[in-house]
Amino acid sequence: MKALEMYERLVREYSQQQGVTEQLKSENQMEWVGRMNNIRNAVDEIVRNEING
């Protein structure tokens, strides 16, 4: 579960840092989806690297 906690924390932090907000989601859903996908992909890579050392 530690990896899941790290993943969720990093997604939250990255989205805050990059201004990916609920307001953006309501104003431009396609932009929000694209940016969240980019964040999730980056975080996936970070977590995978941490787990595999």
PQR file of N, CA, C, O and H, with PARSE charges and radii, in Angstrom:
ATOM      1  N   MET A   1       0.811  -1.208   0.000 -0.4000 1.5000
ATOM      2  CA  MET A   1       0.000   0.000   0.000 -0.0000 2.0000
ATOM      3  C   MET A   1       0.849   1.264   0.000  0.5500 1.7000
ATOM      4  O   MET A   1       0.358   2.342  -0.335 -0.5500 1.4000
ATOM      5  N   LYS A   2       2.086   1.141   0.364 -0.4000 1.5000
ATOM      6  CA  LYS A   2       2.945   2.317   0.401 -0.0000 2.0000
ATOM      7  C   LYS A   2       3.086   2.942  -0.989  0.5500 1.7000
ATOM      8  O   LYS A   2       3.112   4.166  -1.122 -0.5500 1.4000
ATOM      9  H   LYS A   2       2.484   0.266   0.636  0.4000 1.0000
ATOM     10  N   ALA A   3       3.177   2.104  -2.020 -0.4000 1.5000
ATOM     11  CA  ALA A   3       3.298   2.619  -3.386 -0.0000 2.0000
ATOM     12  C   ALA A   3       2.042   3.391  -3.787  0.5500 1.7000
ATOM     13  O   ALA A   3       2.135   4.438  -4.430 -0.5500 1.4000
ATOM     14  H   ALA A   3       3.156   1.110  -1.913  0.4000 1.0000
ATOM     15  N   LEU A   4       0.880   2.885  -3.414 -0.4000 1.5000
ATOM     16  CA  LEU A   4      -0.369   3.572  -3.736 -0.0000 2.0000
ATOM     17  C   LEU A   4      -0.441   4.925  -3.032  0.5500 1.7000
ATOM     18  O   LEU A   4      -0.870   5.917  -3.622 -0.5500 1.4000
ATOM     19  H   LEU A   4       0.805   2.035  -2.893  0.4000 1.0000
ATOM     20  N   GLU A   5      -0.022   4.959  -1.775 -0.4000 1.5000
ATOM     21  CA  GLU A   5      -0.018   6.222  -1.032 -0.0000 2.0000
ATOM     22  C   GLU A   5       0.929   7.222  -1.682  0.5500 1.7000
ATOM     23  O   GLU A   5       0.599   8.402  -1.805 -0.5500 1.4000
ATOM     24  H   GLU A   5       0.326   4.154  -1.296  0.4000 1.0000
ATOM     25  N   MET A   6       2.100   6.758  -2.097 -0.4000 1.5000
ATOM     26  CA  MET A   6       3.071   7.623  -2.763 -0.0000 2.0000
ATOM     27  C   MET A   6       2.492   8.145  -4.079  0.5500 1.7000
ATOM     28  O   MET A   6       2.613   9.327  -4.398 -0.5500 1.4000
ATOM     29  H   MET A   6       2.368   5.800  -1.997  0.4000 1.0000
ATOM     30  N   TYR A   7       1.861   7.246  -4.836 -0.4000 1.5000
ATOM     31  CA  TYR A   7       1.254   7.625  -6.114 -0.0000 2.0000
ATOM     32  C   TYR A   7       0.210   8.716  -5.910  0.5500 1.7000
ATOM     33  O   TYR A   7       0.244   9.744  -6.587 -0.5500 1.4000
ATOM     34  H   TYR A   7       1.762   6.286  -4.578  0.4000 1.0000
ATOM     35  N   GLU A   8      -0.709   8.501  -4.988 -0.4000 1.5000
ATOM     36  CA  GLU A   8      -1.776   9.470  -4.746 -0.0000 2.0000
ATOM     37  C   GLU A   8      -1.231  10.807  -4.264  0.5500 1.7000
ATOM     38  O   GLU A   8      -1.709  11.863  -4.679 -0.5500 1.4000
ATOM     39  H   GLU A   8      -0.737   7.666  -4.437  0.4000 1.0000
ATOM     40  N   ARG A   9      -0.237  10.763  -3.395 -0.4000 1.5000
ATOM     41  CA  ARG A   9       0.358  11.998  -2.875 -0.0000 2.0000
ATOM     42  C   ARG A   9       1.033  12.775  -4.002  0.5500 1.7000
ATOM     43  O   ARG A   9       0.860  13.989  -4.112 -0.5500 1.4000
ATOM     44  H   ARG A   9       0.151   9.905  -3.058  0.4000 1.0000
ATOM     45  N   LEU A  10       1.800  12.080  -4.837 -0.4000 1.5000
ATOM     46  CA  LEU A  10       2.509  12.760  -5.920 -0.0000 2.0000
ATOM     47  C   LEU A  10       1.545  13.332  -6.957  0.5500 1.7000
ATOM     48  O   LEU A  10       1.760  14.438  -7.454 -0.5500 1.4000
ATOM     49  H   LEU A  10       1.940  11.094  -4.748  0.4000 1.0000
ATOM     50  N   VAL A  11       0.487  12.593  -7.287 -0.4000 1.5000
ATOM     51  CA  VAL A  11      -0.500  13.114  -8.238 -0.0000 2.0000
ATOM     52  C   VAL A  11      -1.117  14.398  -7.684  0.5500 1.7000
ATOM     53  O   VAL A  11      -1.277  15.382  -8.406 -0.5500 1.4000
ATOM     54  H   VAL A  11       0.312  11.695  -6.883  0.4000 1.0000
ATOM     55  N   ARG A  12      -1.460  14.376  -6.396 -0.4000 1.5000
ATOM     56  CA  ARG A  12      -2.026  15.574  -5.757 -0.0000 2.0000
ATOM     57  C   ARG A  12      -1.041  16.738  -5.819  0.5500 1.7000
ATOM     58  O   ARG A  12      -1.411  17.850  -6.194 -0.5500 1.4000
ATOM     59  H   ARG A  12      -1.330  13.576  -5.810  0.4000 1.0000
ATOM     60  N   GLU A  13       0.213  16.480  -5.450 -0.4000 1.5000
ATOM     61  CA  GLU A  13       1.227  17.542  -5.428 -0.0000 2.0000
ATOM     62  C   GLU A  13       1.485  18.098  -6.826  0.5500 1.7000
ATOM     63  O   GLU A  13       1.513  19.314  -7.017 -0.5500 1.4000
ATOM     64  H   GLU A  13       0.513  15.576  -5.145  0.4000 1.0000
ATOM     65  N   TYR A  14       1.672  17.217  -7.795 -0.4000 1.5000
ATOM     66  CA  TYR A  14       1.967  17.666  -9.156 -0.0000 2.0000
ATOM     67  C   TYR A  14       0.798  18.467  -9.729  0.5500 1.7000
ATOM     68  O   TYR A  14       1.006  19.494 -10.375 -0.5500 1.4000
ATOM     69  H   TYR A  14       1.650  16.229  -7.640  0.4000 1.0000
ATOM     70  N   SER A  15      -0.430  18.000  -9.494 -0.4000 1.5000
ATOM     71  CA  SER A  15      -1.568  18.725 -10.049 -0.0000 2.0000
ATOM     72  C   SER A  15      -1.699  20.110  -9.409  0.5500 1.7000
ATOM     73  O   SER A  15      -2.058  21.073 -10.087 -0.5500 1.4000
ATOM     74  H   SER A  15      -0.598  17.165  -8.970  0.4000 1.0000
ATOM     75  N   GLN A  16      -1.413  20.215  -8.114 -0.4000 1.5000
ATOM     76  CA  GLN A  16      -1.439  21.525  -7.461 -0.0000 2.0000
ATOM     77  C   GLN A  16      -0.355  22.430  -8.035  0.5500 1.7000
ATOM     78  O   GLN A  16      -0.613  23.594  -8.341 -0.5500 1.4000
ATOM     79  H   GLN A  16      -1.122  19.432  -7.563  0.4000 1.0000
ATOM     80  N   GLN A  17       0.850  21.901  -8.182 -0.4000 1.5000
ATOM     81  CA  GLN A  17       1.969  22.689  -8.692 -0.0000 2.0000
ATOM     82  C   GLN A  17       1.705  23.189 -10.110  0.5500 1.7000
ATOM     83  O   GLN A  17       2.113  24.292 -10.473 -0.5500 1.4000
ATOM     84  H   GLN A  17       1.060  20.955  -7.934  0.4000 1.0000
ATOM     85  N   GLN A  18       1.018  22.369 -10.906 -0.4000 1.5000
ATOM     86  CA  GLN A  18       0.806  22.709 -12.314 -0.0000 2.0000
ATOM     87  C   GLN A  18      -0.543  23.382 -12.569  0.5500 1.7000
ATOM     88  O   GLN A  18      -0.904  23.652 -13.715 -0.5500 1.4000
ATOM     89  H   GLN A  18       0.687  21.473 -10.611  0.4000 1.0000
ATOM     90  N   GLY A  19      -1.279  23.648 -11.501 -0.4000 1.5000
ATOM     91  CA  GLY A  19      -2.540  24.371 -11.647 -0.0000 2.0000
ATOM     92  C   GLY A  19      -3.650  23.559 -12.287  0.5500 1.7000
ATOM     93  O   GLY A  19      -4.552  24.122 -12.908 -0.5500 1.4000
ATOM     94  H   GLY A  19      -0.986  23.429 -10.570  0.4000 1.0000
ATOM     95  N   VAL A  20      -3.596  22.241 -12.142 -0.4000 1.5000
ATOM     96  CA  VAL A  20      -4.641  21.374 -12.682 -0.0000 2.0000
ATOM     97  C   VAL A  20      -5.707  21.239 -11.593  0.5500 1.7000
ATOM     98  O   VAL A  20      -5.593  20.410 -10.691 -0.5500 1.4000
ATOM     99  H   VAL A  20      -2.864  21.783 -11.637  0.4000 1.0000
ATOM    100  N   THR A  21      -6.741  22.070 -11.698 -0.4000 1.5000
ATOM    101  CA  THR A  21      -7.721  22.228 -10.632 -0.0000 2.0000
ATOM    102  C   THR A  21      -9.108  21.764 -11.070  0.5500 1.7000
ATOM    103  O   THR A  21      -9.345  21.466 -12.240 -0.5500 1.4000
ATOM    104  H   THR A  21      -6.833  22.744 -12.431  0.4000 1.0000
ATOM    105  N   GLU A  22     -10.006  21.712 -10.103 -0.4000 1.5000
ATOM    106  CA  GLU A  22     -11.408  21.420 -10.411 -0.0000 2.0000
ATOM    107  C   GLU A  22     -11.997  22.521 -11.293  0.5500 1.7000
ATOM    108  O   GLU A  22     -12.872  22.254 -12.116 -0.5500 1.4000
ATOM    109  H   GLU A  22      -9.813  21.954  -9.152  0.4000 1.0000
ATOM    110  N   GLN A  23     -11.526  23.746 -11.124 -0.4000 1.5000
ATOM    111  CA  GLN A  23     -12.000  24.834 -11.973 -0.0000 2.0000
ATOM    112  C   GLN A  23     -11.610  24.584 -13.427  0.5500 1.7000
ATOM    113  O   GLN A  23     -12.424  24.769 -14.332 -0.5500 1.4000
ATOM    114  H   GLN A  23     -10.815  23.963 -10.455  0.4000 1.0000
ATOM    115  N   LEU A  24     -10.367  24.165 -13.649 -0.4000 1.5000
ATOM    116  CA  LEU A  24      -9.941  23.830 -15.007 -0.0000 2.0000
ATOM    117  C   LEU A  24     -10.795  22.696 -15.555  0.5500 1.7000
ATOM    118  O   LEU A  24     -11.198  22.720 -16.718 -0.5500 1.4000
ATOM    119  H   LEU A  24      -9.706  24.016 -12.914  0.4000 1.0000
ATOM    120  N   LYS A  25     -11.067  21.705 -14.716 -0.4000 1.5000
ATOM    121  CA  LYS A  25     -11.888  20.564 -15.132 -0.0000 2.0000
ATOM    122  C   LYS A  25     -13.266  21.023 -15.608  0.5500 1.7000
ATOM    123  O   LYS A  25     -13.775  20.525 -16.612 -0.5500 1.4000
ATOM    124  H   LYS A  25     -10.740  21.686 -13.771  0.4000 1.0000
ATOM    125  N   SER A  26     -13.863  21.962 -14.896 -0.4000 1.5000
ATOM    126  CA  SER A  26     -15.201  22.426 -15.279 -0.0000 2.0000
ATOM    127  C   SER A  26     -15.169  23.355 -16.494  0.5500 1.7000
ATOM    128  O   SER A  26     -16.134  23.412 -17.256 -0.5500 1.4000
ATOM    129  H   SER A  26     -13.449  22.367 -14.080  0.4000 1.0000
ATOM    130  N   GLU A  27     -14.069  24.078 -16.676 -0.4000 1.5000
ATOM    131  CA  GLU A  27     -13.982  25.035 -17.783 -0.0000 2.0000
ATOM    132  C   GLU A  27     -13.494  24.394 -19.079  0.5500 1.7000
ATOM    133  O   GLU A  27     -13.932  24.772 -20.165 -0.5500 1.4000
ATOM    134  H   GLU A  27     -13.285  24.032 -16.057  0.4000 1.0000
ATOM    135  N   ASN A  28     -12.587  23.424 -18.964 -0.4000 1.5000
ATOM    136  CA  ASN A  28     -11.987  22.813 -20.153 -0.0000 2.0000
ATOM    137  C   ASN A  28     -11.618  21.365 -19.830  0.5500 1.7000
ATOM    138  O   ASN A  28     -10.475  21.051 -19.500 -0.5500 1.4000
ATOM    139  H   ASN A  28     -12.231  23.117 -18.081  0.4000 1.0000
ATOM    140  N   GLN A  29     -12.611  20.506 -19.934 -0.4000 1.5000
ATOM    141  CA  GLN A  29     -12.427  19.127 -19.501 -0.0000 2.0000
ATOM    142  C   GLN A  29     -11.352  18.396 -20.302  0.5500 1.7000
ATOM    143  O   GLN A  29     -10.590  17.614 -19.734 -0.5500 1.4000
ATOM    144  H   GLN A  29     -13.540  20.761 -20.203  0.4000 1.0000
ATOM    145  N   MET A  30     -11.277  18.637 -21.606 -0.4000 1.5000
ATOM    146  CA  MET A  30     -10.267  17.951 -22.423 -0.0000 2.0000
ATOM    147  C   MET A  30      -8.853  18.354 -22.014  0.5500 1.7000
ATOM    148  O   MET A  30      -7.958  17.511 -21.962 -0.5500 1.4000
ATOM    149  H   MET A  30     -11.895  19.272 -22.068  0.4000 1.0000
ATOM    150  N   GLU A  31      -8.650  19.621 -21.727 -0.4000 1.5000
ATOM    151  CA  GLU A  31      -7.345  20.099 -21.255 -0.0000 2.0000
ATOM    152  C   GLU A  31      -7.004  19.438 -19.924  0.5500 1.7000
ATOM    153  O   GLU A  31      -5.876  18.990 -19.715 -0.5500 1.4000
ATOM    154  H   GLU A  31      -9.378  20.306 -21.769  0.4000 1.0000
ATOM    155  N   TRP A  32      -7.975  19.380 -19.034 -0.4000 1.5000
ATOM    156  CA  TRP A  32      -7.775  18.767 -17.718 -0.0000 2.0000
ATOM    157  C   TRP A  32      -7.393  17.302 -17.857  0.5500 1.7000
ATOM    158  O   TRP A  32      -6.454  16.839 -17.209 -0.5500 1.4000
ATOM    159  H   TRP A  32      -8.891  19.744 -19.203  0.4000 1.0000
ATOM    160  N   VAL A  33      -8.115  16.570 -18.700 -0.4000 1.5000
ATOM    161  CA  VAL A  33      -7.839  15.143 -18.901 -0.0000 2.0000
ATOM    162  C   VAL A  33      -6.422  14.949 -19.447  0.5500 1.7000
ATOM    163  O   VAL A  33      -5.686  14.087 -18.967 -0.5500 1.4000
ATOM    164  H   VAL A  33      -8.878  16.946 -19.226  0.4000 1.0000
ATOM    165  N   GLY A  34      -6.046  15.732 -20.427 -0.4000 1.5000
ATOM    166  CA  GLY A  34      -4.707  15.607 -21.003 -0.0000 2.0000
ATOM    167  C   GLY A  34      -3.616  15.889 -19.987  0.5500 1.7000
ATOM    168  O   GLY A  34      -2.626  15.160 -19.908 -0.5500 1.4000
ATOM    169  H   GLY A  34      -6.644  16.432 -20.816  0.4000 1.0000
ATOM    170  N   ARG A  35      -3.797  16.937 -19.219 -0.4000 1.5000
ATOM    171  CA  ARG A  35      -2.775  17.294 -18.223 -0.0000 2.0000
ATOM    172  C   ARG A  35      -2.715  16.272 -17.097  0.5500 1.7000
ATOM    173  O   ARG A  35      -1.629  15.947 -16.616 -0.5500 1.4000
ATOM    174  H   ARG A  35      -4.600  17.529 -19.283  0.4000 1.0000
ATOM    175  N   MET A  36      -3.883  15.757 -16.665 -0.4000 1.5000
ATOM    176  CA  MET A  36      -3.888  14.720 -15.627 -0.0000 2.0000
ATOM    177  C   MET A  36      -3.245  13.439 -16.133  0.5500 1.7000
ATOM    178  O   MET A  36      -2.537  12.767 -15.383 -0.5500 1.4000
ATOM    179  H   MET A  36      -4.765  16.021 -17.055  0.4000 1.0000
ATOM    180  N   ASN A  37      -3.478  13.091 -17.386 -0.4000 1.5000
ATOM    181  CA  ASN A  37      -2.831  11.907 -17.956 -0.0000 2.0000
ATOM    182  C   ASN A  37      -1.319  12.072 -17.957  0.5500 1.7000
ATOM    183  O   ASN A  37      -0.593  11.129 -17.643 -0.5500 1.4000
ATOM    184  H   ASN A  37      -4.054  13.637 -17.996  0.4000 1.0000
ATOM    185  N   ASN A  38      -0.839  13.254 -18.305 -0.4000 1.5000
ATOM    186  CA  ASN A  38       0.603  13.507 -18.281 -0.0000 2.0000
ATOM    187  C   ASN A  38       1.159  13.371 -16.872  0.5500 1.7000
ATOM    188  O   ASN A  38       2.219  12.778 -16.669 -0.5500 1.4000
ATOM    189  H   ASN A  38      -1.429  14.020 -18.561  0.4000 1.0000
ATOM    190  N   ILE A  39       0.445  13.920 -15.905 -0.4000 1.5000
ATOM    191  CA  ILE A  39       0.883  13.830 -14.507 -0.0000 2.0000
ATOM    192  C   ILE A  39       0.901  12.375 -14.061  0.5500 1.7000
ATOM    193  O   ILE A  39       1.876  11.919 -13.463 -0.5500 1.4000
ATOM    194  H   ILE A  39      -0.415  14.402 -16.069  0.4000 1.0000
ATOM    195  N   ARG A  40      -0.168  11.648 -14.348 -0.4000 1.5000
ATOM    196  CA  ARG A  40      -0.240  10.239 -13.930 -0.0000 2.0000
ATOM    197  C   ARG A  40       0.859   9.412 -14.563  0.5500 1.7000
ATOM    198  O   ARG A  40       1.438   8.545 -13.908 -0.5500 1.4000
ATOM    199  H   ARG A  40      -0.960  12.018 -14.833  0.4000 1.0000
ATOM    200  N   ASN A  41       1.158   9.667 -15.837 -0.4000 1.5000
ATOM    201  CA  ASN A  41       2.235   8.926 -16.501 -0.0000 2.0000
ATOM    202  C   ASN A  41       3.586   9.209 -15.840  0.5500 1.7000
ATOM    203  O   ASN A  41       4.380   8.294 -15.624 -0.5500 1.4000
ATOM    204  H   ASN A  41       0.688  10.371 -16.370  0.4000 1.0000
ATOM    205  N   ALA A  42       3.836  10.460 -15.525 -0.4000 1.5000
ATOM    206  CA  ALA A  42       5.094  10.823 -14.872 -0.0000 2.0000
ATOM    207  C   ALA A  42       5.185  10.180 -13.492  0.5500 1.7000
ATOM    208  O   ALA A  42       6.231   9.651 -13.118 -0.5500 1.4000
ATOM    209  H   ALA A  42       3.191  11.203 -15.700  0.4000 1.0000
ATOM    210  N   VAL A  43       4.097  10.226 -12.742 -0.4000 1.5000
ATOM    211  CA  VAL A  43       4.086   9.650 -11.395 -0.0000 2.0000
ATOM    212  C   VAL A  43       4.224   8.131 -11.464  0.5500 1.7000
ATOM    213  O   VAL A  43       4.904   7.536 -10.628 -0.5500 1.4000
ATOM    214  H   VAL A  43       3.247  10.656 -13.046  0.4000 1.0000
ATOM    215  N   ASP A  44       3.587   7.499 -12.448 -0.4000 1.5000
ATOM    216  CA  ASP A  44       3.750   6.048 -12.631 -0.0000 2.0000
ATOM    217  C   ASP A  44       5.235   5.696 -12.749  0.5500 1.7000
ATOM    218  O   ASP A  44       5.723   4.761 -12.114 -0.5500 1.4000
ATOM    219  H   ASP A  44       3.034   7.983 -13.127  0.4000 1.0000
ATOM    220  N   GLU A  45       5.926   6.461 -13.566 -0.4000 1.5000
ATOM    221  CA  GLU A  45       7.357   6.220 -13.790 -0.0000 2.0000
ATOM    222  C   GLU A  45       8.157   6.406 -12.500  0.5500 1.7000
ATOM    223  O   GLU A  45       9.032   5.598 -12.189 -0.5500 1.4000
ATOM    224  H   GLU A  45       5.530   7.220 -14.082  0.4000 1.0000
ATOM    225  N   ILE A  46       7.860   7.458 -11.757 -0.4000 1.5000
ATOM    226  CA  ILE A  46       8.568   7.735 -10.500 -0.0000 2.0000
ATOM    227  C   ILE A  46       8.350   6.601  -9.512  0.5500 1.7000
ATOM    228  O   ILE A  46       9.306   6.097  -8.922 -0.5500 1.4000
ATOM    229  H   ILE A  46       7.149   8.114 -12.009  0.4000 1.0000
ATOM    230  N   VAL A  47       7.096   6.196  -9.329 -0.4000 1.5000
ATOM    231  CA  VAL A  47       6.781   5.140  -8.365 -0.0000 2.0000
ATOM    232  C   VAL A  47       7.416   3.829  -8.803  0.5500 1.7000
ATOM    233  O   VAL A  47       7.968   3.106  -7.974 -0.5500 1.4000
ATOM    234  H   VAL A  47       6.320   6.605  -9.808  0.4000 1.0000
ATOM    235  N   ARG A  48       7.347   3.513 -10.085 -0.4000 1.5000
ATOM    236  CA  ARG A  48       7.955   2.278 -10.601 -0.0000 2.0000
ATOM    237  C   ARG A  48       9.455   2.259 -10.337  0.5500 1.7000
ATOM    238  O   ARG A  48      10.002   1.233  -9.934 -0.5500 1.4000
ATOM    239  H   ARG A  48       6.898   4.100 -10.758  0.4000 1.0000
ATOM    240  N   ASN A  49      10.123   3.389 -10.562 -0.4000 1.5000
ATOM    241  CA  ASN A  49      11.559   3.471 -10.312 -0.0000 2.0000
ATOM    242  C   ASN A  49      11.888   3.318  -8.836  0.5500 1.7000
ATOM    243  O   ASN A  49      12.891   2.699  -8.482 -0.5500 1.4000
ATOM    244  H   ASN A  49       9.679   4.223 -10.890  0.4000 1.0000
ATOM    245  N   GLU A  50      11.040   3.882  -7.967 -0.4000 1.5000
ATOM    246  CA  GLU A  50      11.261   3.759  -6.511 -0.0000 2.0000
ATOM    247  C   GLU A  50      11.116   2.312  -6.064  0.5500 1.7000
ATOM    248  O   GLU A  50      11.904   1.827  -5.252 -0.5500 1.4000
ATOM    249  H   GLU A  50      10.225   4.384  -8.255  0.4000 1.0000
ATOM    250  N   ILE A  51      10.119   1.629  -6.588 -0.4000 1.5000
ATOM    251  CA  ILE A  51       9.856   0.249  -6.187 -0.0000 2.0000
ATOM    252  C   ILE A  51      10.963  -0.680  -6.679  0.5500 1.7000
ATOM    253  O   ILE A  51      11.409  -1.568  -5.952 -0.5500 1.4000
ATOM    254  H   ILE A  51       9.479   2.024  -7.247  0.4000 1.0000
ATOM    255  N   ASN A  52      11.401  -0.467  -7.914 -0.4000 1.5000
ATOM    256  CA  ASN A  52      12.410  -1.346  -8.522 -0.0000 2.0000
ATOM    257  C   ASN A  52      13.827  -0.962  -8.155  0.5500 1.7000
ATOM    258  O   ASN A  52      14.778  -1.662  -8.503 -0.5500 1.4000
ATOM    259  H   ASN A  52      11.040   0.255  -8.504  0.4000 1.0000
ATOM    260  N   GLY A  53      13.969   0.147  -7.455 -0.4000 1.5000
ATOM    261  CA  GLY A  53      15.278   0.579  -6.999 -0.0000 2.0000
ATOM    262  C   GLY A  53      16.115   1.090  -8.099  0.5500 1.7000
ATOM    263  O   GLY A  53      17.255   1.494  -7.871 -0.5500 1.4000
ATOM    264  H   GLY A  53      13.197   0.716  -7.173  0.4000 1.0000
TER
END
